[in-house]
Amino acid sequence: MFFKRSTVQQIDAPTLKEWMDNGKDMILLDVRTAEEWKETGVVPGSLMVTNFKLIQEMQQGLDLNKDKPVVVICRSGSRSQQVAEYLEKQGIEAVNLNGGIIGWYRNQFQVERI
């Protein structure tokens, strides 16, 4: 049995922080649940759409600009990887935050409280 290797770019929390500090033009998409957002807060500037509502939101007009990358964030990097792969299939440049919000916290970076 062969598995296709994902082509989704992987970044860690320090790289995302550097991109933010340098003003990189991107969309931050947090796909965790509302309970998770309340519990931990979110990376500043994140668009919050749960992974199980993303397709519905896109069908109803959520515009993820195809001209800039979408950095997908979840708790640990697993759900965001799946969402990033889906977005790539839709022609959207997607980047997975490997380590998710856990990695963001480990580096003691700022969060916005919900």
Long-range contacts (C-beta under 8 A, 24 or more apart in sequence): 6-81, 6-85, 7-88, 8-81, 8-84, 8-85, 8-88, 8-94, 8-95, 8-96, 9-69, 9-94, 9-95, 9-96, 10-95, 10-96, 10-98, 11-71, 11-95, 11-96, 11-97, 11-98, 12-97, 12-98, 12-99, 12-103, 13-97, 13-99, 13-103, 13-104, 13-106, 13-107, 13-109, 14-107, 16-43, 16-71, 16-97, 16-104, 17-107, 17-109, 19-71, 20-44, 20-45, 25-68, 26-68, 26-69, 26-70, 26-71, 26-95, 27-64, 27-65, 27-68, 27-69, 27-70, 27-71, 28-70, 28-71, 28-73, 29-64, 29-70, 29-71, 29-72, 29-73, 29-83, 30-73, 30-74, 30-101, 31-72, 31-73, 31-74, 31-79, 31-80, 31-83, 32-73, 32-74, 32-75, 32-79, 32-101, 34-114, 36-75, 36-101, 37-114, 38-114, 40-101, 40-105, 40-111, 41-111, 41-112, 41-113, 41-114, 42-73, 42-101, 42-111, 42-112, 42-114, 43-73, 43-97, 43-101, 43-104, 43-109, 43-111, 43-112, 44-110, 44-111, 44-112, 45-112, 46-73, 46-112, 48-114, 51-79, 51-82, 51-83, 54-83, 54-86, 55-86, 58-90, 64-92, 66-91, 66-92, 66-93, 68-93, 69-93, 69-94, 69-95, 70-94, 70-95, 71-95, 71-96, 71-97, 72-96, 72-97, 73-97, 73-100, 73-101, 73-104, 74-100, 74-101, 75-100, 75-101, 75-102, 76-100, 76-102, 77-103
